[in-house]
């Protein structure tokens, strides 16, 4: 069977690497001929809105999926009755922060206080209703901290409006969170679902730098899994879904969802019985899902901007290194490395030593 993937970044590349042992083939569509997945699978090169290329992708494959969410919903819907997983309705909701907030509220998933903002007057009203500090964000296309501004004063609001006001916006309360977590789950066409352990995430400048799993909190795991299952059921979801949360005083506050495999789940490649990538493929193919159980205590470090010498990395015993095949560029995700240990204490000790070498600016609690 051939699987079509819109987007050929590192997530698509890892999908293909998980699918080849299952006997699957892949065809990708991407704007760049140098996209990472194109190094290991056939690639159609063109715009994601190119209806002819999307039609060719659909004609040559049995199911279409995607490796990021900022793609055209209208173009996917134009494919008609073709099998697209995850559901386009879930993708459309995740693309619009206001639709996402309304979904969380409908499903009684705790989230931030917010207001839609389409004018200076609405921004002034939102500031009065929610107060300062707060975060002004574009409703669409924000990723890795882009398209947003933290507001502490009226002057900040005016500057942010000048920078962002040409697009529809959302204003949210600022949450002084204790830490961030994400939960990942998969659901197949038969309605079977599996949920991975909670990931404890550390960001810097809006980019995920470190993930540790599992988080040792049965209570938070229980609530996060309940919220994730509610979203999976609501959409009759097929594939992998991620929800990111702030944790404040022991309470989960939903930040956003991602209808795809997720950076915070890279640890599952070596650290879970079945990786998120394999379970996404199993789900969209209608196959039984694999166990989401962690094999131990895991940590994943993103390698940003430049890759360290691989000889130096691989000198660390039991370290797993992934090179995405990208050209170096400041702020770009070029690869990651993963550790799996029997105890959380040993894993954290090794991570601290690695961070001192790879990313000394990152501290773990």
ZANUDO-38509 format. One record per residue (C-alpha): residue number from 1; residue in three letters; z, x, y. Coordinates in nm, 4 decimals. Example, Ala and Ser with C-alpha at 12.3 -4.5 7.8 and 13.67 -1.06 7.14 Angstrom:
{k=1	r=Ala	z=0.7800	x=1.2300	y=-0.4500}
{k=2	r=Ser	z=0.7140	x=1.3670	y=-0.1060}
This chain:
{k=1	r=Unk	z=0.0000	x=0.0000	y=0.0000}
{k=2	r=Unk	z=-0.0745	x=0.1198	y=0.3539}
{k=3	r=Unk	z=0.1722	x=0.0570	y=0.6350}
{k=4	r=Unk	z=0.0508	x=0.0432	y=0.9953}
{k=5	r=Unk	z=0.2832	x=0.1842	y=1.2609}
{k=6	r=Unk	z=0.2418	x=0.1328	y=1.6357}
{k=7	r=Unk	z=0.3815	x=0.4532	y=1.7846}
{k=8	r=Unk	z=0.3694	x=0.7924	y=1.6150}
{k=9	r=Unk	z=0.6779	x=0.9660	y=1.7511}
{k=10	r=Unk	z=0.9516	x=1.1338	y=1.5512}
{k=11	r=Unk	z=1.0784	x=0.7971	y=1.4243}
{k=12	r=Unk	z=0.7357	x=0.7150	y=1.2851}
{k=13	r=Unk	z=0.7159	x=1.0618	y=1.1343}
{k=14	r=Unk	z=1.0468	x=1.0095	y=0.9550}
{k=15	r=Unk	z=0.9309	x=0.6675	y=0.8338}
{k=16	r=Unk	z=0.6293	x=0.8301	y=0.6699}
{k=17	r=Unk	z=0.8386	x=1.1066	y=0.5173}
{k=18	r=Unk	z=1.0656	x=0.8386	y=0.3666}
{k=19	r=Unk	z=0.7702	x=0.6331	y=0.2468}
{k=20	r=Unk	z=0.5676	x=0.8942	y=0.0633}
{k=21	r=Unk	z=0.8183	x=0.9227	y=-0.2255}
{k=22	r=Unk	z=0.7896	x=0.5418	y=-0.2593}
{k=23	r=Unk	z=0.4137	x=0.5743	y=-0.3056}
{k=24	r=Unk	z=0.3236	x=0.4311	y=0.0368}
{k=25	r=Unk	z=0.0464	x=0.5402	y=0.2722}
{k=26	r=Unk	z=0.0507	x=0.5214	y=0.6527}
{k=27	r=Unk	z=-0.1821	x=0.4707	y=0.9471}
{k=28	r=Unk	z=-0.0506	x=0.5251	y=1.3001}
{k=29	r=Unk	z=-0.1623	x=0.4212	y=1.6474}
{k=30	r=Unk	z=-0.0543	x=0.6334	y=1.9435}
{k=31	r=Unk	z=-0.1746	x=0.7345	y=2.2882}
{k=32	r=Unk	z=-0.1357	x=1.1060	y=2.2118}
{k=33	r=Unk	z=-0.3423	x=1.2954	y=1.9528}
{k=34	r=Unk	z=-0.0503	x=1.5416	y=1.9316}
{k=35	r=Unk	z=0.2088	x=1.2762	y=1.8370}
{k=36	r=Unk	z=0.4506	x=1.4003	y=1.5666}
{k=37	r=Unk	z=0.3522	x=1.1483	y=1.2964}
{k=38	r=Unk	z=-0.0142	x=1.2385	y=1.3436}
{k=39	r=Unk	z=0.0631	x=1.5786	y=1.1927}
{k=40	r=Unk	z=0.1365	x=1.4200	y=0.8548}
{k=41	r=Unk	z=-0.0678	x=1.0954	y=0.8499}
{k=42	r=Unk	z=-0.3977	x=0.9506	y=0.9820}
{k=43	r=Unk	z=-0.3810	x=0.8570	y=1.3506}
{k=44	r=Unk	z=-0.5781	x=0.6141	y=1.5657}
{k=45	r=Unk	z=-0.5655	x=0.7436	y=1.9223}
{k=46	r=Unk	z=-0.5653	x=0.5004	y=2.2140}
{k=47	r=Unk	z=-0.3599	x=0.2638	y=2.4233}
{k=48	r=Unk	z=-0.1062	x=0.0327	y=2.2579}
{k=49	r=Unk	z=-0.2749	x=-0.2578	y=2.4386}
{k=50	r=Unk	z=-0.6209	x=-0.1767	y=2.2972}
{k=51	r=Unk	z=-0.6967	x=-0.4951	y=2.1034}
{k=52	r=Unk	z=-0.9818	x=-0.3341	y=1.9090}
{k=53	r=Unk	z=-0.7596	x=-0.0477	y=1.7870}
{k=54	r=Unk	z=-0.4729	x=-0.2837	y=1.7069}
{k=55	r=Unk	z=-0.7150	x=-0.5016	y=1.5154}
{k=56	r=Unk	z=-0.8393	x=-0.2007	y=1.3201}
{k=57	r=Unk	z=-0.4795	x=-0.0991	y=1.2460}
{k=58	r=Unk	z=-0.4039	x=-0.4479	y=1.1142}
{k=59	r=Unk	z=-0.7273	x=-0.4695	y=0.9120}
{k=60	r=Unk	z=-0.6648	x=-0.1377	y=0.7375}
{k=61	r=Unk	z=-0.2985	x=-0.2020	y=0.6513}
{k=62	r=Unk	z=-0.0895	x=-0.4590	y=0.4669}
{k=63	r=Unk	z=0.1999	x=-0.4753	y=0.7152}
{k=64	r=Unk	z=0.2417	x=-0.3555	y=1.0758}
{k=65	r=Unk	z=0.5649	x=-0.2150	y=1.2194}
{k=66	r=Unk	z=0.6540	x=-0.0054	y=1.5259}
{k=67	r=Unk	z=0.8658	x=0.2997	y=1.6038}
{k=68	r=Unk	z=0.9722	x=0.2101	y=1.9583}
{k=69	r=Unk	z=1.0208	x=-0.1093	y=2.1549}
{k=70	r=Unk	z=0.8231	x=-0.0513	y=2.4760}
{k=71	r=Unk	z=0.4946	x=-0.1796	y=2.3375}
{k=72	r=Unk	z=0.2959	x=-0.4879	y=2.4321}
{k=73	r=Unk	z=0.4288	x=-0.8104	y=2.2815}
{k=74	r=Unk	z=0.1138	x=-0.9913	y=2.3960}
{k=75	r=Unk	z=-0.1076	x=-0.7389	y=2.2155}
{k=76	r=Unk	z=0.0914	x=-0.7789	y=1.8928}
{k=77	r=Unk	z=0.0813	x=-1.1581	y=1.9188}
{k=78	r=Unk	z=-0.2961	x=-1.1377	y=1.9577}
{k=79	r=Unk	z=-0.3100	x=-1.0131	y=1.5987}
{k=80	r=Unk	z=-0.2423	x=-1.3723	y=1.4922}
{k=81	r=Unk	z=-0.1104	x=-1.4292	y=1.1421}
{k=82	r=Unk	z=-0.0924	x=-1.0619	y=1.0475}
{k=83	r=Unk	z=0.2402	x=-0.9601	y=0.8978}
{k=84	r=Unk	z=0.4402	x=-0.7803	y=1.1682}
{k=85	r=Unk	z=0.7938	x=-0.6585	y=1.1025}
{k=86	r=Unk	z=1.0420	x=-0.6703	y=1.2699}
{k=87	r=Unk	z=0.9648	x=-1.0137	y=1.4203}
{k=88	r=Unk	z=0.7787	x=-1.0030	y=1.7514}
{k=89	r=Unk	z=1.0331	x=-1.2552	y=1.8874}
{k=90	r=Unk	z=1.3121	x=-0.9981	y=1.8369}
{k=91	r=Unk	z=1.1012	x=-0.7296	y=2.0040}
{k=92	r=Unk	z=1.0392	x=-0.9561	y=2.3046}
{k=93	r=Unk	z=1.4108	x=-1.0237	y=2.3415}
{k=94	r=Unk	z=1.5025	x=-0.6551	y=2.3227}
{k=95	r=Unk	z=1.2418	x=-0.5677	y=2.5876}
{k=96	r=Unk	z=1.4094	x=-0.7860	y=2.8508}
{k=97	r=Unk	z=1.7740	x=-0.7112	y=2.9302}
{k=98	r=Unk	z=1.8291	x=-1.0645	y=3.0620}
{k=99	r=Unk	z=1.6957	x=-1.2229	y=2.7412}
{k=100	r=Unk	z=1.9123	x=-0.9789	y=2.5452}
{k=101	r=Unk	z=2.2275	x=-1.0759	y=2.7390}
{k=102	r=Unk	z=2.1533	x=-1.4452	y=2.6899}
{k=103	r=Unk	z=2.1146	x=-1.3867	y=2.3158}
{k=104	r=Unk	z=2.4497	x=-1.2066	y=2.2958}
{k=105	r=Unk	z=2.6181	x=-1.4896	y=2.4832}
{k=106	r=Unk	z=2.4532	x=-1.7547	y=2.2655}
{k=107	r=Unk	z=2.5743	x=-1.5799	y=1.9495}
{k=108	r=Unk	z=2.9229	x=-1.5210	y=2.1011}
{k=109	r=Unk	z=2.8861	x=-1.1453	y=2.0971}
{k=110	r=Unk	z=3.1025	x=-0.9948	y=2.3749}
{k=111	r=Unk	z=2.8957	x=-0.8251	y=2.6440}
{k=112	r=Unk	z=2.9221	x=-0.7176	y=3.0064}
{k=113	r=Unk	z=2.9264	x=-0.9597	y=3.3008}
{k=114	r=Unk	z=2.5788	x=-0.9635	y=3.4542}
{k=115	r=Unk	z=2.3388	x=-1.1276	y=3.6986}
{k=116	r=Unk	z=1.9581	x=-1.1295	y=3.7147}
{k=117	r=Unk	z=1.8329	x=-0.9716	y=4.0378}
{k=118	r=Unk	z=1.4886	x=-1.0355	y=4.1863}
{k=119	r=Unk	z=1.5598	x=-0.9978	y=4.5582}
{k=120	r=Unk	z=1.7946	x=-0.8287	y=4.8039}
{k=121	r=Unk	z=1.9726	x=-1.1631	y=4.8464}
{k=122	r=Unk	z=2.0294	x=-1.1916	y=4.4697}
{k=123	r=Unk	z=2.1582	x=-0.8335	y=4.4609}
{k=124	r=Unk	z=2.4056	x=-0.9170	y=4.7383}
{k=125	r=Unk	z=2.5163	x=-1.2258	y=4.5444}
{k=126	r=Unk	z=2.5567	x=-1.0206	y=4.2242}
{k=127	r=Unk	z=2.7670	x=-0.7618	y=4.4067}
{k=128	r=Unk	z=2.9969	x=-1.0380	y=4.5368}
{k=129	r=Unk	z=3.0229	x=-1.2083	y=4.1970}
{k=130	r=Unk	z=3.0746	x=-0.8992	y=3.9813}
{k=131	r=Unk	z=3.1996	x=-0.6410	y=4.2283}
{k=132	r=Unk	z=3.1798	x=-0.2632	y=4.2350}
{k=133	r=Unk	z=3.1320	x=-0.0334	y=4.0582}
{k=134	r=Unk	z=2.8339	x=-0.1673	y=3.8685}
{k=135	r=Unk	z=2.5026	x=-0.0655	y=3.7168}
{k=136	r=Unk	z=2.1650	x=-0.1794	y=3.8473}
{k=137	r=Unk	z=1.8929	x=-0.1583	y=3.5817}
{k=138	r=Unk	z=1.5309	x=-0.2518	y=3.5407}
{k=139	r=Unk	z=1.5016	x=-0.5474	y=3.3067}
{k=140	r=Unk	z=1.2264	x=-0.3704	y=3.1147}
{k=141	r=Unk	z=1.1219	x=-0.0221	y=3.0056}
{k=142	r=Unk	z=1.4538	x=0.1575	y=3.0575}
{k=143	r=Unk	z=1.5173	x=0.4264	y=2.7951}
{k=144	r=Unk	z=1.7440	x=0.7319	y=2.7672}
{k=145	r=Unk	z=1.9139	x=0.6484	y=3.0980}
{k=146	r=Unk	z=1.5903	x=0.5935	y=3.2921}
{k=147	r=Unk	z=1.5436	x=0.2997	y=3.5299}
{k=148	r=Unk	z=1.9073	x=0.2549	y=3.6274}
{k=149	r=Unk	z=2.1611	x=0.3493	y=3.8923}
{k=150	r=Unk	z=2.5413	x=0.3368	y=3.9080}
{k=151	r=Unk	z=2.6598	x=0.1693	y=4.2300}
{k=152	r=Unk	z=2.9908	x=0.2496	y=4.3968}
{k=153	r=Unk	z=2.9161	x=0.1202	y=4.7456}
{k=154	r=Unk	z=2.6838	x=-0.0960	y=4.9535}
{k=155	r=Unk	z=2.4988	x=0.2207	y=5.0516}
{k=156	r=Unk	z=2.4391	x=0.3002	y=4.6832}
{k=157	r=Unk	z=2.3061	x=-0.0518	y=4.6359}
{k=158	r=Unk	z=2.0593	x=-0.0136	y=4.9227}
{k=159	r=Unk	z=1.9341	x=0.3220	y=4.7926}
{k=160	r=Unk	z=1.9014	x=0.1843	y=4.4388}
{k=161	r=Unk	z=1.7122	x=-0.1195	y=4.5657}
{k=162	r=Unk	z=1.4660	x=0.1049	y=4.7490}
{k=163	r=Unk	z=1.4078	x=0.3007	y=4.4274}
{k=164	r=Unk	z=1.4076	x=0.0188	y=4.1703}
{k=165	r=Unk	z=1.3494	x=-0.3027	y=4.3638}
{k=166	r=Unk	z=0.9779	x=-0.3258	y=4.2915}
{k=167	r=Unk	z=1.0630	x=-0.4431	y=3.9365}
{k=168	r=Unk	z=1.2775	x=-0.7322	y=3.8055}
{k=169	r=Unk	z=1.6374	x=-0.6080	y=3.7731}
{k=170	r=Unk	z=1.9734	x=-0.6867	y=3.6211}
{k=171	r=Unk	z=2.3131	x=-0.6002	y=3.7667}
{k=172	r=Unk	z=2.6004	x=-0.5423	y=3.5242}
{k=173	r=Unk	z=2.9646	x=-0.4608	y=3.5639}
{k=174	r=Unk	z=3.0495	x=-0.0963	y=3.5072}
{k=175	r=Unk	z=3.2542	x=-0.0548	y=3.1892}
{k=176	r=Unk	z=3.4959	x=0.2417	y=3.1875}
{k=177	r=Unk	z=3.4651	x=0.2623	y=2.8101}
{k=178	r=Unk	z=3.6715	x=0.4790	y=2.5791}
{k=179	r=Unk	z=3.3737	x=0.5712	y=2.3625}
{k=180	r=Unk	z=3.0398	x=0.4386	y=2.2365}
{k=181	r=Unk	z=2.9389	x=0.3217	y=1.8911}
{k=182	r=Unk	z=2.6339	x=0.1742	y=1.7243}
{k=183	r=Unk	z=2.5840	x=-0.0191	y=1.4060}
{k=184	r=Unk	z=2.2662	x=-0.0255	y=1.1999}
{k=185	r=Unk	z=2.1645	x=-0.2752	y=0.9372}
{k=186	r=Unk	z=1.8572	x=-0.3816	y=0.7415}
{k=187	r=Unk	z=1.7436	x=-0.7236	y=0.6201}
{k=188	r=Unk	z=1.4494	x=-0.7895	y=0.3891}
{k=189	r=Unk	z=1.2171	x=-1.0870	y=0.3595}
{k=190	r=Unk	z=1.4366	x=-1.2429	y=0.0922}
{k=191	r=Unk	z=1.7390	x=-1.2472	y=0.3271}
{k=192	r=Unk	z=1.9259	x=-0.9604	y=0.1588}
{k=193	r=Unk	z=2.1077	x=-0.7426	y=0.4125}
{k=194	r=Unk	z=2.2943	x=-0.4111	y=0.4100}
{k=195	r=Unk	z=2.5081	x=-0.2675	y=0.6907}
{k=196	r=Unk	z=2.5709	x=0.1026	y=0.7520}
{k=197	r=Unk	z=2.9063	x=0.2459	y=0.8654}
{k=198	r=Unk	z=2.9663	x=0.2531	y=1.2392}
{k=199	r=Unk	z=2.8304	x=0.5536	y=1.4270}
{k=200	r=Unk	z=3.0436	x=0.7232	y=1.6953}
{k=201	r=Unk	z=2.8023	x=0.8438	y=1.9657}
{k=202	r=Unk	z=2.8289	x=1.0974	y=2.2479}
{k=203	r=Unk	z=2.5695	x=1.0895	y=2.5296}
{k=204	r=Unk	z=2.4932	x=1.3273	y=2.8149}
{k=205	r=Unk	z=2.2623	x=1.2369	y=3.1046}
{k=206	r=Unk	z=2.1687	x=0.9175	y=2.9242}
{k=207	r=Unk	z=2.0504	x=1.0962	y=2.6071}
{k=208	r=Unk	z=2.2253	x=1.0806	y=2.2711}
{k=209	r=Unk	z=2.3514	x=1.4280	y=2.1837}
{k=210	r=Unk	z=2.5924	x=1.3780	y=1.8929}
{k=211	r=Unk	z=2.6594	x=1.1121	y=1.6288}
{k=212	r=Unk	z=2.9445	x=1.1132	y=1.3796}
{k=213	r=Unk	z=2.9854	x=0.8664	y=1.0935}
{k=214	r=Unk	z=3.1600	x=0.6804	y=0.9525}
{k=215	r=Unk	z=3.3981	x=0.5756	y=1.2293}
{k=216	r=Unk	z=3.7452	x=0.5334	y=1.0797}
{k=217	r=Unk	z=3.8133	x=0.1806	y=1.2057}
{k=218	r=Unk	z=3.7856	x=-0.1011	y=0.9500}
{k=219	r=Unk	z=3.8556	x=-0.3548	y=1.2253}
{k=220	r=Unk	z=3.5719	x=-0.2412	y=1.4509}
{k=221	r=Unk	z=3.3432	x=-0.2118	y=1.1487}
{k=222	r=Unk	z=3.4219	x=-0.5711	y=1.0517}
{k=223	r=Unk	z=3.3504	x=-0.7112	y=1.3996}
{k=224	r=Unk	z=3.0367	x=-0.5003	y=1.4551}
{k=225	r=Unk	z=2.8963	x=-0.6021	y=1.1163}
{k=226	r=Unk	z=2.9669	x=-0.9692	y=1.1952}
{k=227	r=Unk	z=2.7778	x=-0.9457	y=1.5250}
{k=228	r=Unk	z=2.4872	x=-0.7593	y=1.3678}
{k=229	r=Unk	z=2.4564	x=-1.0148	y=1.0866}
{k=230	r=Unk	z=2.4495	x=-1.2943	y=1.3467}
{k=231	r=Unk	z=2.1466	x=-1.1369	y=1.5161}
{k=232	r=Unk	z=1.9724	x=-1.0653	y=1.1848}
{k=233	r=Unk	z=2.0179	x=-1.4284	y=1.0802}
{k=234	r=Unk	z=1.9149	x=-1.5678	y=1.4195}
{k=235	r=Unk	z=1.5728	x=-1.4016	y=1.4071}
{k=236	r=Unk	z=1.5282	x=-1.4239	y=1.0281}
{k=237	r=Unk	z=1.4914	x=-1.0550	y=1.0816}
{k=238	r=Unk	z=1.2932	x=-0.8189	y=0.8567}
{k=239	r=Unk	z=1.3506	x=-0.4450	y=0.8993}
{k=240	r=Unk	z=1.6170	x=-0.2263	y=1.0590}
{k=241	r=Unk	z=1.8110	x=-0.3417	y=1.3651}
{k=242	r=Unk	z=2.0634	x=-0.1509	y=1.5774}
{k=243	r=Unk	z=2.3235	x=-0.2767	y=1.8257}
{k=244	r=Unk	z=2.4964	x=-0.0339	y=2.0624}
{k=245	r=Unk	z=2.8481	x=-0.1119	y=2.1849}
{k=246	r=Unk	z=3.0988	x=0.0213	y=2.4328}
{k=247	r=Unk	z=3.4547	x=0.0361	y=2.2982}
{k=248	r=Unk	z=3.7176	x=-0.0478	y=2.5591}
{k=249	r=Unk	z=4.0846	x=-0.0795	y=2.4607}
{k=250	r=Unk	z=3.9945	x=-0.1514	y=2.0996}
{k=251	r=Unk	z=3.7346	x=-0.4169	y=2.1889}
{k=252	r=Unk	z=3.3603	x=-0.4075	y=2.1279}
{k=253	r=Unk	z=3.1306	x=-0.4834	y=2.4241}
{k=254	r=Unk	z=2.7617	x=-0.5114	y=2.3329}
{k=255	r=Unk	z=2.5351	x=-0.2970	y=2.5491}
{k=256	r=Unk	z=2.1884	x=-0.3375	y=2.3970}
{k=257	r=Unk	z=1.9963	x=-0.3758	y=2.0741}
{k=258	r=Unk	z=1.7003	x=-0.1863	y=1.9311}
{k=259	r=Unk	z=1.4642	x=-0.3614	y=1.6863}
{k=260	r=Unk	z=1.3713	x=-0.0438	y=1.4983}
{k=261	r=Unk	z=1.5102	x=0.2605	y=1.3243}
{k=262	r=Unk	z=1.7423	x=0.4411	y=1.5625}
{k=263	r=Unk	z=1.8315	x=0.7928	y=1.6736}
{k=264	r=Unk	z=2.1991	x=0.7340	y=1.5943}
{k=265	r=Unk	z=2.1017	x=0.6674	y=1.2320}
{k=266	r=Unk	z=1.9378	x=1.0030	y=1.1644}
{k=267	r=Unk	z=2.2524	x=1.1109	y=0.9779}
{k=268	r=Unk	z=2.1602	x=0.8601	y=0.7040}
{k=269	r=Unk	z=1.8743	x=1.0818	y=0.5807}
{k=270	r=Unk	z=2.1188	x=1.3219	y=0.4154}
{k=271	r=Unk	z=2.4444	x=1.1336	y=0.4692}
{k=272	r=Unk	z=2.3842	x=0.7903	y=0.3144}
{k=273	r=Unk	z=2.2776	x=0.6816	y=-0.0315}
{k=274	r=Unk	z=1.9631	x=0.5283	y=0.1232}
{k=275	r=Unk	z=1.8392	x=0.6328	y=0.4669}
{k=276	r=Unk	z=1.7700	x=0.3841	y=0.7446}
{k=277	r=Unk	z=1.4023	x=0.4854	y=0.7207}
{k=278	r=Unk	z=1.3735	x=0.4059	y=0.3513}
{k=279	r=Unk	z=1.5601	x=0.0781	y=0.3948}
{k=280	r=Unk	z=1.3313	x=-0.0231	y=0.6818}
{k=281	r=Unk	z=1.0330	x=0.0292	y=0.4529}
{k=282	r=Unk	z=1.1977	x=-0.1487	y=0.1627}
{k=283	r=Unk	z=1.2751	x=-0.4404	y=0.3942}
{k=284	r=Unk	z=0.9254	x=-0.4848	y=0.5380}
{k=285	r=Unk	z=0.7699	x=-0.4483	y=0.1914}
{k=286	r=Unk	z=0.9986	x=-0.7139	y=0.0431}
{k=287	r=Unk	z=1.1676	x=-0.4671	y=-0.1930}
{k=288	r=Unk	z=1.5376	x=-0.4643	y=-0.2860}
{k=289	r=Unk	z=1.7451	x=-0.2742	y=-0.0317}
{k=290	r=Unk	z=1.9271	x=0.0463	y=-0.1150}
{k=291	r=Unk	z=2.2957	x=0.1148	y=-0.0672}
{k=292	r=Unk	z=2.4045	x=0.1946	y=0.2897}
{k=293	r=Unk	z=2.7181	x=0.3757	y=0.1715}
{k=294	r=Unk	z=2.7969	x=0.7103	y=0.3346}
{k=295	r=Unk	z=2.8010	x=1.0094	y=0.1007}
{k=296	r=Unk	z=3.0746	x=1.1767	y=0.3029}
{k=297	r=Unk	z=3.1642	x=1.2487	y=0.6655}
{k=298	r=Unk	z=2.8519	x=1.3204	y=0.8663}
{k=299	r=Unk	z=2.7494	x=1.4580	y=1.2030}
{k=300	r=Unk	z=2.4075	x=1.4707	y=1.3654}
{k=301	r=Unk	z=2.3303	x=1.6908	y=1.6683}
{k=302	r=Unk	z=2.0179	x=1.6236	y=1.8736}
{k=303	r=Unk	z=1.8271	x=1.9355	y=1.9772}
{k=304	r=Unk	z=1.7071	x=1.8805	y=2.3335}
{k=305	r=Unk	z=1.4632	x=2.0768	y=2.5493}
{k=306	r=Unk	z=1.4218	x=2.3775	y=2.3218}
{k=307	r=Unk	z=1.4807	x=2.4578	y=1.9585}
{k=308	r=Unk	z=1.7136	x=2.7423	y=1.8627}
{k=309	r=Unk	z=1.5689	x=3.0012	y=1.6242}
{k=310	r=Unk	z=1.5477	x=2.8301	y=1.2855}
{k=311	r=Unk	z=1.6785	x=3.1408	y=1.1105}
{k=312	r=Unk	z=1.9989	x=3.1106	y=1.3138}
{k=313	r=Unk	z=2.0339	x=2.7408	y=1.2358}
{k=314	r=Unk	z=1.9622	x=2.7756	y=0.8658}
{k=315	r=Unk	z=2.2181	x=3.0529	y=0.8349}
{k=316	r=Unk	z=2.4797	x=2.7764	y=0.8504}
{k=317	r=Unk	z=2.5509	x=2.6718	y=0.4917}
{k=318	r=Unk	z=2.4625	x=2.3123	y=0.4003}
{k=319	r=Unk	z=2.3048	x=2.2403	y=0.7391}
{k=320	r=Unk	z=1.9941	x=2.0199	y=0.7363}
{k=321	r=Unk	z=1.7368	x=2.0966	y=1.0059}
{k=322	r=Unk	z=1.4572	x=1.8637	y=1.1224}
{k=323	r=Unk	z=1.1791	x=1.9904	y=1.3514}
{k=324	r=Unk	z=0.9720	x=1.7053	y=1.5016}
{k=325	r=Unk	z=0.6705	x=1.9225	y=1.5747}
{k=326	r=Unk	z=0.6818	x=1.8668	y=1.9520}
{k=327	r=Unk	z=0.6092	x=2.1042	y=2.2371}
{k=328	r=Unk	z=0.9218	x=2.2147	y=2.4225}
{k=329	r=Unk	z=1.0021	x=2.0354	y=2.7478}
{k=330	r=Unk	z=1.3269	x=1.9840	y=2.9419}
{k=331	r=Unk	z=1.5079	x=1.6706	y=2.8276}
{k=332	r=Unk	z=1.2791	x=1.6152	y=2.5285}
{k=333	r=Unk	z=1.4138	x=1.5434	y=2.1785}
{k=334	r=Unk	z=1.2627	x=1.8205	y=1.9679}
{k=335	r=Unk	z=1.4654	x=1.7937	y=1.6480}
{k=336	r=Unk	z=1.8090	x=1.7432	y=1.5023}
{k=337	r=Unk	z=2.0464	x=1.8960	y=1.2524}
{k=338	r=Unk	z=2.2932	x=1.7245	y=1.0218}
{k=339	r=Unk	z=2.6125	x=1.8203	y=0.8412}
{k=340	r=Unk	z=2.7771	x=1.6318	y=0.5541}
{k=341	r=Unk	z=3.1338	x=1.7188	y=0.4509}
{k=342	r=Unk	z=3.3989	x=1.5742	y=0.2219}
{k=343	r=Unk	z=3.6555	x=1.5228	y=0.4999}
{k=344	r=Unk	z=3.6365	x=1.4222	y=0.8659}
{k=345	r=Unk	z=3.8573	x=1.7157	y=0.9617}
{k=346	r=Unk	z=3.6244	x=1.9720	y=0.8066}
{k=347	r=Unk	z=3.3171	x=1.8020	y=0.9507}
{k=348	r=Unk	z=3.4636	x=1.7985	y=1.3038}
{k=349	r=Unk	z=3.5634	x=2.1642	y=1.2813}
{k=350	r=Unk	z=3.2117	x=2.2649	y=1.1833}
{k=351	r=Unk	z=3.0591	x=2.0453	y=1.4533}
{k=352	r=Unk	z=3.2726	x=2.2087	y=1.7220}
{k=353	r=Unk	z=3.1509	x=2.5507	y=1.6154}
{k=354	r=Unk	z=2.7897	x=2.4336	y=1.6146}
{k=355	r=Unk	z=2.8203	x=2.2691	y=1.9550}
{k=356	r=Unk	z=2.9643	x=2.5879	y=2.1022}
{k=357	r=Unk	z=2.6415	x=2.7564	y=1.9934}
{k=358	r=Unk	z=2.3858	x=2.4797	y=2.0540}
{k=359	r=Unk	z=2.5245	x=2.2577	y=2.3313}
{k=360	r=Unk	z=2.8434	x=2.4028	y=2.4851}
{k=361	r=Unk	z=2.8448	x=2.1284	y=2.7517}
{k=362	r=Unk	z=2.9152	x=1.8629	y=2.4837}
{k=363	r=Unk	z=3.2763	x=1.7982	y=2.3864}
{k=364	r=Unk	z=3.3921	x=1.5743	y=2.1031}
{k=365	r=Unk	z=3.7129	x=1.3723	y=2.1323}
